[in-house]
Amino acid sequence: MKEEKYIEAMFHYTHGIKQDPYNGYLYSNRSLAFLRMQQYYYALQDAKTTIQLMPKWTKVCRMIQYLLKVCHRSLLGKCEQLVNTTELQHAF
């Protein structure tokens, strides 16, 4: 994703997920592509899937923290519509 071809990257990660649906790294990378495209809802969904597949991987926990901050800033407090914080608390 160095050339900022986030849409293309998202399609490649989606194809990879169809081939290997239990690969948490693919979900994590697709989450980052969604984040770069400002598709916060989808970024968060993939980050949550990454947590389910790789619960001890700290990188995804930091990504979710960042996503929550971005949601709060960019959506002016409407982040509750995108995130069930109780669900996130149980994920850690």
Secondary structure as GFF3:
##gff-version 3
##sequence-region A 1 92
A	DSSP	alpha_helix	6	19	.	.	.	ID=ss1
A	DSSP	alpha_helix	24	36	.	.	.	ID=ss2
A	DSSP	alpha_helix	40	53	.	.	.	ID=ss3
A	DSSP	alpha_helix	58	74	.	.	.	ID=ss4
A	DSSP	three_ten_helix	78	81	.	.	.	ID=ss5
A	DSSP	alpha_helix	85	91	.	.	.	ID=ss6
###
